[in-house]
Amino acid sequence: MFGIRKRQSKNHIELDKNNIPCHIAIIMDGNGRWAKKRGLPRTAGHGAGADTLVKIARHAYDLGVKCLTVYAFSTENWKRPEEEVNNLMNLCMKRLPQIVDLMEHRKVAVRFLGDRSRLPEPLVRMIEAEEARTEEFAKTGCFLNIALNYGGRDEIVSAVREIAVRVKENELSPEAITEEVISSHLYTAHCPDPDLVLRPSGEIRISNFLLWQSAYSEFYYDNILWPDFSEADLERAILTYQGRSRRFGGV
Protein backbone atom coordinates (compact mmCIF):
# COMPACT_ATOMS: atom_id res chain seq x y z
CA MET A 1 0.00 0.00 0.00
CA PHE A 2 2.71 2.44 1.01
CA GLY A 3 5.61 1.34 -1.18
CA ILE A 4 9.04 2.99 -1.32
CA ARG A 5 9.84 4.01 -4.85
CA LYS A 6 13.26 4.14 -6.44
CA ARG A 7 14.04 7.30 -8.32
CA GLN A 8 12.83 7.27 -11.90
CA SER A 9 13.61 9.34 -14.96
CA LYS A 10 11.86 12.69 -15.20
CA ASN A 11 9.49 11.90 -18.02
CA HIS A 12 6.56 14.20 -18.69
CA ILE A 13 3.74 13.49 -16.24
CA GLU A 14 0.11 14.01 -17.19
CA LEU A 15 -1.99 14.79 -14.12
CA ASP A 16 -5.77 14.85 -13.90
CA LYS A 17 -6.32 18.53 -13.12
CA ASN A 18 -9.75 17.64 -11.71
CA ASN A 19 -8.26 15.30 -9.12
CA ILE A 20 -5.51 17.36 -7.49
CA PRO A 21 -5.33 16.76 -3.71
CA CYS A 22 -6.88 19.70 -1.89
CA HIS A 23 -4.52 19.30 1.07
CA ILE A 24 -1.03 17.80 0.95
CA ALA A 25 1.05 17.29 4.10
CA ILE A 26 4.80 16.72 3.90
CA ILE A 27 7.29 15.36 6.44
CA MET A 28 10.42 17.14 5.23
CA ASP A 29 12.92 14.43 6.14
CA GLY A 30 16.52 13.67 5.21
CA ASN A 31 18.22 17.07 5.47
CA GLY A 32 20.95 15.85 7.83
CA ARG A 33 21.70 12.75 5.78
CA TRP A 34 21.83 14.84 2.61
CA ALA A 35 24.52 17.03 4.19
CA LYS A 36 26.47 14.08 5.60
CA LYS A 37 26.64 12.44 2.16
CA ARG A 38 28.33 15.59 0.89
CA GLY A 39 30.68 16.08 3.82
CA LEU A 40 28.77 19.20 4.87
CA PRO A 41 27.51 20.30 8.30
CA ARG A 42 23.90 19.41 9.09
CA THR A 43 23.03 23.11 8.96
CA ALA A 44 23.81 23.05 5.23
CA GLY A 45 21.23 20.29 4.82
CA HIS A 46 18.59 22.30 6.63
CA GLY A 47 19.32 25.30 4.44
CA ALA A 48 19.00 23.16 1.31
CA GLY A 49 15.74 21.79 2.71
CA ALA A 50 14.40 25.34 3.07
CA ASP A 51 15.24 25.96 -0.60
CA THR A 52 13.29 22.84 -1.53
CA LEU A 53 10.30 24.01 0.49
CA VAL A 54 10.18 27.24 -1.52
CA LYS A 55 10.36 25.31 -4.79
CA ILE A 56 7.79 22.65 -3.84
CA ALA A 57 5.35 25.14 -2.30
CA ARG A 58 5.44 27.25 -5.46
CA HIS A 59 4.77 24.23 -7.66
CA ALA A 60 2.06 22.79 -5.41
CA TYR A 61 -0.04 25.93 -5.54
CA ASP A 62 0.56 26.29 -9.28
CA LEU A 63 -0.88 22.77 -9.67
CA GLY A 64 -4.01 23.74 -7.76
CA VAL A 65 -3.29 22.49 -4.23
CA LYS A 66 -5.23 24.61 -1.76
CA CYS A 67 -3.51 23.69 1.50
CA LEU A 68 0.06 22.58 2.14
CA THR A 69 1.21 21.54 5.61
CA VAL A 70 4.92 20.96 6.23
CA TYR A 71 6.62 19.46 9.27
CA ALA A 72 9.48 21.81 10.09
CA PHE A 73 10.32 21.11 13.76
CA SER A 74 8.71 18.56 16.07
CA THR A 75 8.23 18.55 19.83
CA GLU A 76 10.79 15.72 19.87
CA ASN A 77 13.43 17.67 17.94
CA TRP A 78 14.46 19.47 21.15
CA LYS A 79 16.39 16.26 21.92
CA ARG A 80 18.91 17.19 19.22
CA PRO A 81 22.22 18.88 20.12
CA GLU A 82 21.74 22.44 21.39
CA GLU A 83 23.88 23.86 18.59
CA GLU A 84 21.75 22.25 15.92
CA VAL A 85 18.52 23.42 17.56
CA ASN A 86 19.85 26.99 17.77
CA ASN A 87 20.89 26.85 14.14
CA LEU A 88 17.41 25.67 13.17
CA MET A 89 15.79 28.53 15.08
CA ASN A 90 18.16 31.00 13.39
CA LEU A 91 17.38 29.47 10.00
CA CYS A 92 13.68 30.01 10.65
CA MET A 93 14.33 33.66 11.46
CA LYS A 94 16.32 34.07 8.25
CA ARG A 95 14.17 32.14 5.78
CA LEU A 96 10.58 32.59 6.94
CA PRO A 97 10.19 36.11 5.48
CA GLN A 98 11.29 34.81 2.07
CA ILE A 99 8.76 31.98 2.21
CA VAL A 100 5.99 34.34 3.31
CA ASP A 101 6.92 36.75 0.48
CA LEU A 102 6.27 33.92 -1.98
CA MET A 103 2.95 33.07 -0.36
CA GLU A 104 1.88 36.72 -0.28
CA HIS A 105 2.54 36.95 -4.01
CA ARG A 106 0.29 33.91 -4.56
CA LYS A 107 -2.38 35.16 -2.13
CA VAL A 108 -1.84 32.23 0.27
CA ALA A 109 -2.34 32.68 4.02
CA VAL A 110 0.49 31.39 6.22
CA ARG A 111 -0.29 29.73 9.54
CA PHE A 112 2.08 28.26 12.09
CA LEU A 113 1.00 25.09 13.89
CA GLY A 114 2.38 24.11 17.27
CA ASP A 115 3.15 25.21 20.81
CA ARG A 116 4.89 28.59 20.69
CA SER A 117 5.65 28.76 24.42
CA ARG A 118 9.07 27.13 24.03
CA LEU A 119 10.16 29.03 20.92
CA PRO A 120 12.54 32.01 21.21
CA GLU A 121 10.63 35.26 21.76
CA PRO A 122 12.04 36.98 18.62
CA LEU A 123 10.85 34.02 16.54
CA VAL A 124 7.40 34.14 18.11
CA ARG A 125 7.13 37.85 17.26
CA MET A 126 8.17 37.12 13.69
CA ILE A 127 5.62 34.31 13.42
CA GLU A 128 2.84 36.60 14.62
CA ALA A 129 3.87 39.34 12.19
CA GLU A 130 4.13 36.98 9.22
CA GLU A 131 0.73 35.45 9.96
CA ALA A 132 -0.80 38.92 10.16
CA ARG A 133 0.84 39.88 6.86
CA THR A 134 -1.07 37.19 4.95
CA GLU A 135 -4.24 36.92 7.04
CA GLU A 136 -6.29 38.76 4.41
CA PHE A 137 -5.79 35.80 2.07
CA ALA A 138 -7.51 33.34 4.42
CA LYS A 139 -10.73 34.03 2.56
CA THR A 140 -9.24 32.42 -0.55
CA GLY A 141 -9.08 29.07 1.25
CA CYS A 142 -5.39 28.70 0.36
CA PHE A 143 -3.01 28.05 3.26
CA LEU A 144 0.58 27.15 3.94
CA ASN A 145 0.79 25.58 7.39
CA ILE A 146 4.26 25.38 8.91
CA ALA A 147 4.39 22.95 11.85
CA LEU A 148 6.92 24.37 14.29
CA ASN A 149 7.36 22.78 17.72
CA TYR A 150 4.48 20.57 16.70
CA GLY A 151 3.50 17.11 17.92
CA GLY A 152 0.33 15.25 17.03
CA ARG A 153 -0.21 13.90 20.53
CA ASP A 154 0.54 17.29 22.08
CA GLU A 155 -2.03 18.85 19.75
CA ILE A 156 -4.71 16.36 20.81
CA VAL A 157 -3.93 16.87 24.50
CA SER A 158 -4.25 20.64 24.03
CA ALA A 159 -7.58 20.22 22.23
CA VAL A 160 -8.93 17.93 24.99
CA ARG A 161 -7.94 20.46 27.63
CA GLU A 162 -9.74 23.25 25.79
CA ILE A 163 -12.86 21.11 25.44
CA ALA A 164 -12.69 20.12 29.13
CA VAL A 165 -12.68 23.80 30.10
CA ARG A 166 -15.77 24.38 27.96
CA VAL A 167 -17.52 21.46 29.64
CA LYS A 168 -16.49 22.68 33.09
CA GLU A 169 -17.91 26.14 32.30
CA ASN A 170 -21.16 24.60 31.01
CA GLU A 171 -20.55 25.83 27.48
CA LEU A 172 -20.63 22.28 26.15
CA SER A 173 -22.14 19.02 27.38
CA PRO A 174 -20.12 15.79 27.22
CA GLU A 175 -22.78 14.34 24.92
CA ALA A 176 -22.20 17.18 22.45
CA ILE A 177 -18.54 16.30 21.96
CA THR A 178 -18.26 15.01 18.40
CA GLU A 179 -15.45 14.44 15.93
CA GLU A 180 -16.29 17.83 14.46
CA VAL A 181 -15.94 19.50 17.87
CA ILE A 182 -12.54 17.92 18.41
CA SER A 183 -11.40 18.91 14.91
CA SER A 184 -12.46 22.49 15.56
CA HIS A 185 -10.02 22.67 18.48
CA LEU A 186 -7.02 21.45 16.49
CA TYR A 187 -4.40 23.71 14.93
CA THR A 188 -5.70 22.75 11.47
CA ALA A 189 -9.32 23.76 12.08
CA HIS A 190 -9.10 26.14 9.10
CA CYS A 191 -8.23 23.35 6.63
CA PRO A 192 -9.77 20.06 5.55
CA ASP A 193 -7.94 16.91 6.58
CA PRO A 194 -4.97 16.05 4.34
CA ASP A 195 -5.75 13.99 1.26
CA LEU A 196 -2.12 13.00 0.80
CA VAL A 197 0.69 12.66 3.36
CA LEU A 198 4.10 12.52 1.73
CA ARG A 199 7.41 11.50 3.30
CA PRO A 200 10.71 11.43 1.44
CA SER A 201 14.02 9.96 2.72
CA GLY A 202 13.10 6.27 2.87
CA GLU A 203 11.65 6.29 6.40
CA ILE A 204 8.25 4.59 6.73
CA ARG A 205 6.57 6.12 9.74
CA ILE A 206 4.35 9.09 10.57
CA SER A 207 6.52 10.51 13.40
CA ASN A 208 3.73 12.06 15.48
CA PHE A 209 2.49 14.18 12.57
CA LEU A 210 -1.23 15.03 12.11
CA LEU A 211 -2.33 11.89 13.95
CA TRP A 212 -6.01 12.81 14.10
CA GLN A 213 -6.19 14.48 10.71
CA SER A 214 -4.53 11.68 8.73
CA ALA A 215 -7.04 8.97 9.69
CA TYR A 216 -8.09 8.55 6.03
CA SER A 217 -5.18 10.19 4.23
CA GLU A 218 -3.33 8.44 1.44
CA PHE A 219 0.35 7.88 2.26
CA TYR A 220 3.27 8.13 -0.15
CA TYR A 221 6.84 7.29 0.78
CA ASP A 222 9.92 7.99 -1.30
CA ASN A 223 13.65 7.19 -1.03
CA ILE A 224 14.70 10.68 -2.13
CA LEU A 225 16.12 12.92 0.58
CA TRP A 226 14.10 16.09 1.01
CA PRO A 227 16.70 18.58 -0.36
CA ASP A 228 16.74 16.56 -3.63
CA PHE A 229 12.95 16.36 -3.90
CA SER A 230 11.86 17.98 -7.17
CA GLU A 231 8.72 19.28 -8.81
CA ALA A 232 8.60 16.09 -10.89
CA ASP A 233 8.78 14.02 -7.70
CA LEU A 234 5.79 15.93 -6.33
CA GLU A 235 3.90 15.25 -9.54
CA ARG A 236 4.70 11.53 -9.32
CA ALA A 237 3.34 11.46 -5.77
CA ILE A 238 0.14 13.13 -6.96
CA LEU A 239 -0.09 10.72 -9.90
CA THR A 240 0.11 7.79 -7.47
CA TYR A 241 -2.62 9.40 -5.38
CA GLN A 242 -4.80 9.76 -8.46
CA GLY A 243 -4.49 6.04 -9.13
CA ARG A 244 -5.93 5.07 -5.75
CA SER A 245 -9.55 4.46 -4.81
CA ARG A 246 -10.55 6.36 -1.68
CA ARG A 247 -13.47 4.55 -0.01
CA PHE A 248 -13.29 5.95 3.54
CA GLY A 249 -14.33 2.58 4.99
CA GLY A 250 -17.00 1.92 2.35
CA VAL A 251 -16.92 -0.36 -0.67
Secondary structure, DSSP 8 states (H G I E B T S, - for coil): ---EE-----------GGG--SEEEEE---HHHHHHHTT--HHHHHHHHHHHHHHHHHHHHHHT--EEEEEEEETTGGGS-HHHHHHHHHHHHHHHHHHHHHHHHTT-EEEEES-GGGS-HHHHHHHHHHHHHHGGGGGGT-EEEEEEEE-HHHHHHHHHHHHHHHHHTTSS-GGG--HHHHHHTSTTTTS---SEEEE-SS--S-TTSSTTTTTT-EEEEESS-GGG--HHHHHHHHHHHHTS---TT--
